[in-house]
Amino acid sequence: MAKKPENLSFEQSLGELEQIVTELEQGDVALDDALKQFERGVHLVRASQDKLEQAQQKVAILLSNDTQAPLSPFESEEQ
């Protein structure tokens, strides 16, 4: 059984996403399996986004301890 996306490292999630994309692009996957892979991919992306946000918050906290380090708000491409 595959690990929950939340329990994978960012790099493991990215590797699995790359594998899913490759398999789906080849087009040799049955519809039901393709839907399952797509759903798994969505969960992996969401878990990866959460990990990135947590990392950004940690960096902001670490930089805020240095009064000489200016912080600017993070603006993602979605905003």
C-alpha positions, 0 to 999 in steps of 0.5 A: 500500500502506498504511503500517505502523501503527508508521510512522504518527503517533498522529494519523494512526493515529487518523484512519485508525481513525475512517475504518475505524469509519465505514465499518464502521458504514455496513455497506456493506463486504463481509465479507472487506473488513470483516475486513481493516479490523477487523484493520488497526484492531486493529494501529492500536490496538496501535501507538497504545497503544505510542506513548502508553506511550512518551510517558508514560515520557518525561514520567515521565523528564522529571519525575523530573529535577525533584526538586520534581515529585512523581510518582505511578504511572500507573493506566490504566482497564484496571487 
